[in-house]
Amino acid sequence: MENHKVSPRRKAALRLGAVLGAVTLTTFGIATPSWAVTPDVITLSSSSGPTGGGNTLTLTSTGTNNQFVEGSVFVEFKWETGSPTACSTSYVTPTAVVVTSNATSAGVIAATNVRVVSPTKLAVVVPSDLILGSGNNNTTEAYNVCVYNTTNTGTANSLLAQTSGTGVNYNIGAVAPTVSTVYPTAGPSQGGNTVTITGTGFLASATTASIGGVPLTGITATTTSITGTAPAHSAGGPYAVTVQVTGGANASKKAAYTYSDGIVVSPNTAPNTKTTATEVSVTGSGFYGNTFSTTSGPTPDDANTHVFLVKGTYDPTKTTAGTKTNGQVTECLNVLVISNNELLCSLYLAGNGIPQASLHAVTGTTSGTTLTLTVGSFTQGDVGMAVTGAAGLGTGNYIASVIDSNRAILAKTPTAALTAATVLSVNPTRTFADATLTNGSNVITSAANANFTSADVGRAISGASIPGGTTITAVNSATSATLSANANGSASSTYTVSYAPTPVPVPNGQYVITVVNNGNIDAQPGGTKADTSYYQTAVNSGASFTVADF
């Protein structure tokens, strides 16, 4: 490779060419702003704000004649002394607002924090020295907002945009809002309840409010209170409640309102004498994404989402008998999800939602409390049926719940597992021999073996000192139940629980309807079948349901 010497004169020429080239590139790479004489009109994100400034406004220009360029945008607030007038065509030297008892001249306040968002939009922090005129006693005061391309007062037609061209100014107010109380402090996730906010500085016709950023609807306001309808919101909180004086300042109360996972049902009462279904509308939130059981018969203990009728608060915690601590009385069937906030289901209260089982034989094995069939099948009508045919089953064992057509959960763990297929009898009656009755009392008490569950409500019970036709009207615990008739004597004997010969209606009384995303026994957090996404709707007044015999 050859070495070429470059003369000093040649080097100087090269250096000069490089400099000229850079200047040329720089010149062609930068656009010099140009502005029209006619200013554009700007609109404000808020037409009013608090005395003392500090809030941020966005100024949006039509952009017809001029555009905003970083480094060439300056904003002034000009005190408007009368009807709206145009901003000065040239930048005005800032002057303090004159405050006297009869002030007539306007001051001009420059904004020190101006950001260019886009060629037609600015963000401006309102200066802190905007004040009220006439001895500072006015309730509001109007200011024009003027945008210039220079701070040189001698540059003619430097006005880029203005608010006063439309007759709309920026107004400051003497009082900023405050929020003192929110009532109630909680409500259902579907919203719809009335919320009242008290405080100061509200405007009767120009105030809005929100919970967790979602606006209340149907608002009515005075200077000290706001009443509106809570919006729907996912369960959680407590969320902040914010009041916004339209176009002006806002105030918030942190951690002021909590949404519970509640529901509202309609109708909220139905007879247990009606042989057809009662269609129930359930409104709440979050119904999309759930898999509801939509069979013509109940499958309450599977992992799908269910709508349950419950006496009290639903509790799926597994008892020693293998049943739910407080399970469903019945299931609302044929669920149809209409929207994320509403569903329909069919509630059978006369008992015909569950076909009654009859005596039948099955063949199966056991593992723990699970009975698995090799011959025969289960239906939900088998719940509560006695299981006999093998000594290892123990005394008084019965089906506590049905998982599917081939598997069921026994009320008691067999004393000896059935490892080989064994022929068993599923019988609509079961007996226990350790119960006592007191003359004149309608409560039967067992030492250990009755294993009463909510499935026994409505079933017939017979034995010493129990009048004919007596049924179980309530289950108090696994060893105690309430009867439909008083005992006609005191006794300690063997008693039999059996299906009534006709469908069993849901007893009269007060219930709640609950949506549960997993019907498994022990699906709650910490349970043996814990569901990490487990939820059940909260018990609230809107979920109350009355069953009557009218």
C-alpha positions as CSV (number, residue, x, y, z in Angstrom):
1,M,0.0,0.0,0.0
2,E,1.4,3.3,-1.1
3,N,2.0,6.3,1.3
4,H,0.8,9.6,-0.1
5,K,2.0,12.9,1.4
6,V,-0.6,15.7,1.7
7,S,0.7,19.2,1.5
8,P,-0.2,21.8,4.2
9,R,-2.3,23.8,1.7
10,R,-4.2,20.6,0.7
11,K,-4.9,19.9,4.4
12,A,-6.3,23.4,5.0
13,A,-8.6,23.0,2.0
14,L,-10.0,19.7,3.2
15,R,-10.6,21.2,6.7
16,L,-12.5,24.1,5.1
17,G,-14.6,21.8,3.0
18,A,-15.6,19.7,6.0
19,V,-16.7,22.8,7.9
20,L,-18.7,24.1,5.0
21,G,-20.3,20.7,4.5
22,A,-21.3,20.5,8.2
23,V,-22.8,24.0,8.0
24,T,-24.8,23.0,4.9
25,L,-26.1,19.8,6.5
26,T,-27.1,21.7,9.7
27,T,-28.9,24.3,7.7
28,F,-30.9,21.9,5.7
29,G,-31.6,19.7,8.7
30,I,-33.3,22.3,10.8
31,A,-36.7,23.8,9.9
32,T,-37.0,27.5,10.8
33,P,-40.4,28.1,12.4
34,S,-42.7,30.5,10.7
35,W,-45.9,32.0,12.1
36,A,-49.0,33.6,10.6
37,V,-50.3,37.0,11.7
38,T,-53.7,35.5,12.6
39,P,-53.6,33.7,16.0
40,D,-55.4,30.4,16.4
41,V,-58.1,29.6,19.0
42,I,-57.2,27.4,22.0
43,T,-59.5,25.3,24.2
44,L,-58.7,24.5,27.8
45,S,-59.0,21.1,29.5
46,S,-60.6,23.0,32.4
47,S,-62.3,26.4,32.2
48,S,-61.8,27.0,35.9
49,G,-59.6,26.2,38.8
50,P,-58.6,27.1,42.3
51,T,-57.2,30.4,43.6
52,G,-53.5,30.1,44.0
53,G,-52.9,27.9,40.9
54,G,-50.6,24.9,41.0
55,N,-53.0,22.8,38.9
56,T,-52.1,21.7,35.3
57,L,-54.1,22.7,32.2
58,T,-53.8,21.4,28.7
59,L,-54.2,24.0,25.9
60,T,-55.3,22.6,22.5
61,S,-55.0,24.8,19.4
62,T,-56.8,24.5,16.2
63,G,-53.4,24.5,14.5
64,T,-54.9,26.3,11.4
65,N,-52.3,29.1,11.3
66,N,-49.6,28.3,13.8
67,Q,-47.9,25.3,15.5
68,F,-46.2,25.1,18.9
69,V,-42.4,24.6,18.7
70,E,-40.3,23.7,21.7
71,G,-38.3,26.7,22.9
72,S,-40.6,29.1,21.1
73,V,-43.7,28.9,23.2
74,F,-44.6,31.3,26.1
75,V,-47.8,31.5,28.0
76,E,-49.3,34.5,29.8
77,F,-52.5,34.8,31.9
78,K,-54.1,38.2,31.4
79,W,-56.6,39.5,34.0
80,E,-59.9,40.1,32.2
81,T,-61.5,43.3,33.6
82,G,-64.7,43.2,31.6
83,S,-66.2,41.4,28.7
84,P,-63.9,39.0,26.8
85,T,-61.3,40.9,24.7
86,A,-58.4,39.7,22.6
87,C,-54.9,39.1,23.9
88,S,-52.3,41.7,23.0
89,T,-50.8,40.9,19.6
90,S,-47.3,41.2,21.1
91,Y,-45.8,39.7,24.3
92,V,-46.6,41.8,27.3
93,T,-44.1,42.5,30.1
94,P,-45.5,40.6,33.2
95,T,-47.0,42.9,35.8
96,A,-48.7,42.1,39.1
97,V,-52.5,42.2,39.3
98,V,-53.6,45.5,40.9
99,V,-55.8,44.9,43.9
100,T,-57.8,47.8,45.1
101,S,-61.4,48.2,46.2
102,N,-62.3,49.3,42.7
103,A,-59.5,47.8,40.6
104,T,-60.0,48.5,36.9
105,S,-56.6,47.6,35.3
106,A,-55.5,44.1,34.6
107,G,-52.2,42.4,35.5
108,V,-50.4,39.9,33.3
109,I,-48.9,36.7,34.9
110,A,-46.4,34.6,33.0
111,A,-46.5,30.8,33.3
112,T,-43.0,29.4,34.2
113,N,-43.8,25.7,33.5
114,V,-44.9,25.2,29.9
115,R,-44.4,21.8,28.1
116,V,-45.0,21.1,24.4
117,V,-47.1,17.9,24.1
118,S,-47.6,18.2,20.3
119,P,-47.6,20.9,17.6
120,T,-51.2,21.7,18.7
121,K,-51.1,20.9,22.4
122,L,-49.4,22.4,25.5
123,A,-49.4,21.4,29.2
124,V,-49.2,24.4,31.5
125,V,-48.9,24.7,35.3
126,V,-51.2,27.6,36.3
127,P,-49.1,30.3,38.1
128,S,-49.5,30.6,41.8
129,D,-50.0,34.4,41.8
130,L,-53.4,34.4,40.0
131,I,-55.6,36.3,42.5
132,L,-59.1,37.6,42.8
133,G,-59.6,41.4,42.1
134,S,-61.6,44.1,43.9
135,G,-60.0,43.7,47.3
136,N,-59.7,40.0,46.8
137,N,-63.3,39.7,47.7
138,N,-64.7,38.4,44.4
139,T,-65.8,34.8,44.3
140,T,-64.4,34.2,40.8
141,E,-62.2,36.1,38.4
142,A,-61.6,35.6,34.6
143,Y,-58.2,35.5,32.9
144,N,-57.4,35.3,29.2
145,V,-54.8,32.7,28.3
146,C,-52.3,34.0,25.6
147,V,-49.6,32.0,23.8
148,Y,-46.6,33.8,22.1
149,N,-43.6,32.7,20.1
150,T,-41.2,35.1,21.9
151,T,-40.8,37.1,25.1
152,N,-39.5,40.1,23.1
153,T,-42.1,42.8,23.7
154,G,-41.0,44.6,20.5
155,T,-41.9,41.7,18.2
156,A,-45.1,42.5,16.4
157,N,-47.8,39.9,15.8
158,S,-46.0,37.3,18.0
159,L,-49.4,36.0,19.4
160,L,-49.8,32.3,18.3
161,A,-53.1,31.4,20.0
162,Q,-55.6,32.7,22.6
163,T,-58.7,31.8,24.5
164,S,-60.3,35.2,24.3
165,G,-60.9,34.8,20.6
166,T,-63.9,32.6,21.5
167,G,-65.1,34.6,24.5
168,V,-64.1,31.7,26.8
169,N,-61.7,32.5,29.6
170,Y,-60.0,30.8,32.5
171,N,-61.7,31.4,35.8
172,I,-60.3,31.0,39.3
173,G,-62.5,30.4,42.3
174,A,-62.2,31.4,45.9
175,V,-62.9,28.0,47.4
176,A,-61.4,24.6,46.6
177,P,-63.6,21.6,47.3
178,T,-63.1,19.3,50.3
179,V,-64.5,15.8,51.0
180,S,-65.3,15.0,54.7
181,T,-67.6,12.0,54.7
182,V,-68.8,9.2,52.3
183,Y,-71.9,7.1,53.2
184,P,-72.2,4.2,52.9
185,T,-68.5,3.2,53.0
186,A,-69.2,-0.1,51.1
187,G,-71.5,-1.6,48.5
188,P,-72.0,-4.4,46.0
189,S,-69.7,-4.8,43.1
190,Q,-72.6,-4.4,40.6
191,G,-73.2,-0.9,41.9
192,G,-76.6,0.6,41.7
193,N,-76.8,1.8,45.4
194,T,-77.0,5.4,46.5
195,V,-73.9,7.1,47.8
196,T,-73.8,10.5,49.5
197,I,-70.7,12.6,49.8
198,T,-70.4,15.6,52.1
199,G,-67.9,18.4,52.1
200,T,-67.4,22.0,51.0
201,G,-66.8,24.0,47.9
202,F,-69.2,22.0,45.6
203,L,-71.1,23.6,42.8
204,A,-74.8,22.6,42.5
205,S,-74.7,22.4,38.7
206,A,-71.1,21.7,38.0
207,T,-69.7,19.0,40.2
208,T,-69.0,15.3,39.4
209,A,-67.7,12.5,41.6
210,S,-66.1,9.1,41.1
211,I,-65.2,5.9,43.1
212,G,-61.9,4.4,42.1
213,G,-61.9,6.5,39.0
214,V,-65.3,5.3,37.8
215,P,-67.9,8.2,37.7
216,L,-71.1,8.1,39.8
217,T,-74.3,8.6,37.7
218,G,-77.5,10.5,38.4
219,I,-75.7,13.1,40.5
220,T,-77.5,15.8,42.4
221,A,-75.5,18.3,44.3
222,T,-75.6,21.3,46.6
223,T,-72.6,23.4,47.8
224,T,-72.1,20.8,50.7
225,S,-73.3,17.4,49.5
226,I,-73.4,15.2,46.4
227,T,-75.7,12.2,46.0
228,G,-75.4,9.7,43.1
229,T,-75.6,6.1,42.1
230,A,-72.5,4.0,42.6
231,P,-71.0,2.5,39.4
232,A,-70.2,-1.2,38.9
233,H,-66.7,-2.1,39.9
234,S,-64.7,-5.2,40.6
235,A,-64.7,-6.3,44.2
236,G,-61.9,-4.8,46.3
237,G,-60.8,-1.6,47.9
238,P,-61.1,0.6,49.8
239,Y,-61.0,3.0,46.9
240,A,-60.6,6.8,46.9
241,V,-63.7,8.9,46.4
242,T,-63.0,12.0,44.3
243,V,-65.0,15.1,43.8
244,Q,-64.3,17.3,40.7
245,V,-65.7,20.8,40.3
246,T,-66.3,20.8,36.6
247,G,-63.4,22.5,34.9
248,G,-61.7,23.2,38.1
249,A,-60.2,21.8,41.3
250,N,-60.8,18.3,42.8
251,A,-60.6,16.8,46.2
252,S,-60.3,13.1,47.3
253,K,-60.9,11.0,50.3
254,K,-58.5,8.1,50.3
255,A,-59.6,4.5,51.2
256,A,-63.2,5.7,51.5
257,Y,-65.3,3.0,49.7
258,T,-65.1,-0.8,49.4
259,Y,-66.8,-3.0,46.8
260,S,-68.0,-6.4,48.0
261,D,-68.6,-9.3,45.7
262,G,-72.4,-9.0,46.3
263,I,-75.4,-9.8,44.1
264,V,-79.0,-8.8,43.8
265,V,-81.7,-11.3,42.9
266,S,-85.1,-10.8,41.4
267,P,-87.6,-12.0,42.3
268,N,-86.6,-12.4,45.9
269,T,-89.4,-14.6,47.0
270,A,-91.3,-17.6,45.6
271,P,-93.7,-20.4,46.7
272,N,-92.6,-23.9,47.5
273,T,-95.9,-25.2,46.1
274,K,-95.1,-24.3,42.5
275,T,-94.3,-27.4,40.6
276,T,-92.5,-25.5,37.8
277,A,-89.3,-23.5,38.1
278,T,-89.1,-19.9,39.3
279,E,-86.8,-18.0,36.9
280,V,-84.4,-15.9,39.0
281,S,-82.3,-13.0,37.6
282,V,-79.0,-12.5,39.4
283,T,-77.1,-9.3,38.8
284,G,-73.5,-8.9,40.0
285,S,-70.2,-8.8,38.2
286,G,-67.6,-11.1,36.7
287,F,-69.9,-13.8,35.4
288,Y,-68.0,-14.1,32.1
289,G,-65.1,-16.6,32.3
290,N,-66.9,-19.0,34.6
291,T,-68.1,-22.4,33.7
292,F,-71.6,-22.9,35.1
293,S,-73.3,-26.3,35.4
294,T,-76.2,-26.2,32.9
295,T,-77.6,-29.7,33.3
296,S,-81.3,-30.4,33.9
297,G,-80.3,-31.9,37.3
298,P,-78.1,-30.6,40.1
299,T,-74.4,-31.4,40.3
300,P,-73.6,-29.2,43.3
301,D,-70.3,-30.7,44.4
302,D,-68.3,-30.5,41.2
303,A,-65.6,-27.9,40.3
304,N,-67.9,-25.8,38.2
305,T,-69.5,-22.5,39.1
306,H,-72.9,-22.8,40.8
307,V,-75.8,-20.7,42.0
308,F,-76.9,-22.0,45.4
309,L,-79.8,-21.4,47.7
310,V,-78.3,-21.4,51.2
311,K,-79.5,-21.2,54.8
312,G,-77.1,-18.6,56.1
313,T,-73.6,-18.2,54.9
314,Y,-72.3,-20.9,52.5
315,D,-69.3,-22.8,54.0
316,P,-67.8,-25.6,51.9
317,T,-65.3,-26.7,54.7
318,K,-65.2,-30.4,54.9
319,T,-66.7,-31.9,58.1
320,T,-65.6,-35.2,59.7
321,A,-68.5,-36.8,58.0
322,G,-67.1,-35.6,54.6
323,T,-69.9,-33.1,54.0
324,K,-69.9,-29.3,53.7
325,T,-70.2,-27.4,57.0
326,N,-73.1,-25.4,55.6
327,G,-73.8,-26.4,52.1
328,Q,-76.6,-25.6,49.7
329,V,-80.2,-26.4,50.3
330,T,-80.8,-26.6,46.6
331,E,-79.1,-25.5,43.4
332,C,-80.5,-23.0,40.9
333,L,-80.4,-24.9,37.6
334,N,-80.0,-24.2,33.9
335,V,-77.8,-21.2,34.2
336,L,-77.9,-18.8,31.3
337,V,-75.2,-16.0,31.4
338,I,-76.8,-12.9,29.8
339,S,-73.8,-10.6,30.3
340,N,-70.8,-10.1,32.6
341,N,-73.2,-8.6,35.1
342,E,-76.4,-10.7,34.8
343,L,-77.5,-14.4,34.6
344,L,-80.7,-16.3,34.8
345,C,-81.3,-19.7,36.5
346,S,-84.2,-22.0,37.3
347,L,-85.0,-22.5,41.0
348,Y,-87.2,-25.5,41.8
349,L,-88.7,-25.1,45.3
350,A,-91.3,-27.9,45.3
351,G,-88.6,-30.6,45.3
352,N,-89.1,-31.7,41.7
353,G,-85.7,-30.4,40.6
354,I,-84.1,-33.6,42.1
355,P,-85.5,-37.0,40.9
356,Q,-86.2,-39.2,43.9
357,A,-84.0,-42.3,44.1
358,S,-85.3,-45.8,44.9
359,L,-83.6,-48.9,46.2
360,H,-81.0,-50.2,43.8
361,A,-77.9,-52.4,43.8
362,V,-74.4,-51.4,42.7
363,T,-70.9,-53.0,42.8
364,G,-67.9,-51.1,43.8
365,T,-64.7,-50.5,45.9
366,T,-63.7,-47.9,48.4
367,S,-60.7,-45.7,48.9
368,G,-61.1,-43.5,52.0
369,T,-64.6,-42.1,51.8
370,T,-64.8,-42.4,48.0
371,L,-67.0,-45.2,46.7
372,T,-66.2,-46.1,43.0
373,L,-68.5,-48.3,41.0
374,T,-67.7,-51.0,38.5
375,V,-71.4,-51.9,38.0
376,G,-74.4,-49.5,38.3
377,S,-74.4,-45.7,38.5
378,F,-75.3,-42.8,40.8
379,T,-77.6,-39.8,40.5
380,Q,-78.0,-36.8,42.7
381,G,-81.1,-38.5,44.0
382,D,-78.8,-40.9,45.9
383,V,-77.6,-38.3,48.3
384,G,-78.6,-39.4,51.8
385,M,-79.3,-43.0,50.7
386,A,-78.0,-45.7,53.1
387,V,-75.3,-48.0,51.7
388,T,-75.2,-51.6,53.1
389,G,-73.9,-55.0,52.0
390,A,-70.4,-55.1,53.5
391,A,-69.4,-55.2,57.2
392,G,-66.5,-52.9,56.5
393,L,-68.8,-50.0,55.7
394,G,-69.6,-49.7,59.3
395,T,-73.0,-48.9,60.9
396,G,-75.2,-46.3,59.4
397,N,-73.1,-45.3,56.5
398,Y,-74.7,-43.4,53.6
399,I,-74.0,-41.3,50.6
400,A,-73.0,-37.7,51.6
401,S,-72.5,-36.4,48.0
402,V,-72.3,-37.6,44.4
403,I,-69.3,-36.6,42.4
404,D,-70.4,-38.2,39.1
405,S,-72.2,-41.2,37.8
406,N,-69.5,-43.6,39.0
407,R,-68.2,-41.9,42.2
408,A,-69.8,-40.9,45.5
409,I,-68.6,-39.7,48.9
410,L,-69.6,-41.8,51.9
411,A,-70.5,-40.1,55.2
412,K,-68.1,-42.3,57.1
413,T,-64.7,-43.8,56.3
414,P,-65.2,-47.6,56.1
415,T,-63.7,-49.6,59.0
416,A,-62.2,-51.9,56.4
417,A,-61.6,-50.7,52.8
418,L,-63.4,-52.7,50.0
419,T,-60.5,-53.5,47.8
420,A,-62.4,-56.0,45.7
421,A,-65.6,-55.2,43.8
422,T,-68.4,-55.8,46.3
423,V,-72.2,-55.9,45.7
424,L,-73.8,-53.2,47.8
425,S,-77.4,-52.0,48.3
426,V,-78.3,-48.2,48.0
427,N,-81.4,-47.8,50.0
428,P,-83.6,-44.8,50.6
429,T,-83.6,-45.4,54.3
430,R,-80.9,-45.4,56.9
431,T,-81.0,-46.2,60.6
432,F,-79.1,-45.1,63.7
433,A,-79.5,-46.6,67.2
434,D,-78.1,-44.0,69.5
435,A,-80.7,-41.3,69.6
436,T,-83.0,-39.9,72.3
437,L,-86.2,-38.0,72.4
438,T,-87.8,-36.0,75.2
439,N,-91.6,-36.0,75.6
440,G,-93.0,-32.8,74.2
441,S,-89.8,-31.8,72.4
442,N,-89.3,-31.6,68.7
443,V,-85.5,-32.1,68.8
444,I,-83.9,-35.4,68.3
445,T,-80.3,-35.9,69.6
446,S,-77.9,-38.6,68.6
447,A,-74.7,-39.5,70.5
448,A,-72.6,-40.0,67.3
449,N,-74.2,-42.0,64.5
450,A,-77.1,-39.9,63.0
451,N,-74.8,-37.8,60.7
452,F,-77.5,-35.4,59.9
453,T,-76.9,-33.1,56.8
454,S,-78.9,-30.4,55.1
455,A,-79.9,-33.1,52.6
456,D,-82.2,-34.6,55.4
457,V,-84.4,-31.6,55.5
458,G,-87.9,-32.6,54.4
459,R,-87.3,-36.4,54.8
460,A,-89.5,-38.6,56.8
461,I,-88.3,-39.9,60.2
462,S,-89.8,-42.7,62.2
463,G,-89.2,-44.6,65.4
464,A,-90.3,-44.8,69.1
465,S,-92.3,-41.7,70.3
466,I,-92.3,-40.1,66.9
467,P,-95.9,-39.4,65.5
468,G,-96.7,-40.8,62.1
469,G,-95.9,-38.5,59.1
470,T,-93.2,-36.6,60.9
471,T,-90.4,-35.0,58.8
472,I,-87.1,-33.3,59.5
473,T,-87.6,-29.5,59.2
474,A,-84.0,-28.4,60.1
475,V,-80.6,-29.8,60.7
476,N,-78.9,-28.2,63.7
477,S,-75.7,-30.3,63.6
478,A,-74.5,-33.7,62.6
479,T,-76.1,-35.1,65.8
480,S,-79.2,-32.9,66.2
481,A,-82.2,-32.2,64.1
482,T,-85.6,-30.5,64.5
483,L,-88.8,-32.4,63.7
484,S,-92.1,-31.3,62.3
485,A,-94.0,-32.7,65.4
486,N,-93.3,-33.0,69.1
487,A,-92.4,-36.3,70.6
488,N,-95.3,-38.1,72.3
489,G,-93.0,-39.7,74.8
490,S,-89.5,-39.9,76.0
491,A,-87.4,-42.6,74.3
492,S,-83.9,-43.8,73.5
493,S,-84.2,-46.1,70.5
494,T,-83.4,-46.9,66.8
495,Y,-84.7,-44.4,64.3
496,T,-85.0,-44.5,60.5
497,V,-84.6,-41.6,58.1
498,S,-86.1,-42.1,54.6
499,Y,-87.2,-40.3,51.5
500,A,-90.8,-39.0,51.6
501,P,-93.0,-40.7,49.0
502,T,-93.5,-37.4,47.2
503,P,-91.0,-34.7,46.2
504,V,-89.6,-32.8,49.2
505,P,-90.2,-29.0,49.0
506,V,-87.7,-26.5,50.3
507,P,-89.0,-25.6,53.8
508,N,-90.4,-22.1,54.3
509,G,-87.9,-19.6,55.6
510,Q,-85.3,-17.0,54.8
511,Y,-82.4,-17.9,52.6
512,V,-79.7,-16.2,50.5
513,I,-78.6,-16.9,47.0
514,T,-74.9,-17.3,46.5
515,V,-72.7,-17.6,43.4
516,V,-69.7,-20.0,44.1
517,N,-67.0,-20.5,41.5
518,N,-66.2,-24.0,42.7
519,G,-68.7,-26.4,44.2
520,N,-66.2,-28.9,45.5
521,I,-66.3,-29.8,49.2
522,D,-63.3,-28.1,50.8
523,A,-62.6,-25.8,47.8
524,Q,-62.1,-22.8,50.1
525,P,-58.5,-21.5,50.7
526,G,-56.6,-24.0,52.8
527,G,-59.0,-26.8,52.0
528,T,-58.0,-30.2,50.7
529,K,-59.4,-29.1,47.3
530,A,-58.4,-25.5,47.6
531,D,-59.0,-23.4,44.5
532,T,-56.5,-20.6,44.1
533,S,-59.1,-18.4,42.5
534,Y,-61.9,-19.4,44.9
535,Y,-64.7,-16.9,45.5
536,Q,-68.2,-16.8,46.7
537,T,-70.5,-13.8,46.6
538,A,-70.9,-11.9,49.8
539,V,-74.1,-12.2,51.8
540,N,-76.0,-8.9,51.4
541,S,-79.6,-7.7,51.6
542,G,-79.9,-7.9,47.8
543,A,-79.2,-11.6,47.9
544,S,-81.9,-12.5,50.4
545,F,-84.6,-14.9,49.2
546,T,-87.8,-15.9,51.0
547,V,-89.5,-19.3,50.5
548,A,-93.2,-19.5,51.4
549,D,-96.1,-21.9,50.9
550,F,-98.4,-19.3,49.4
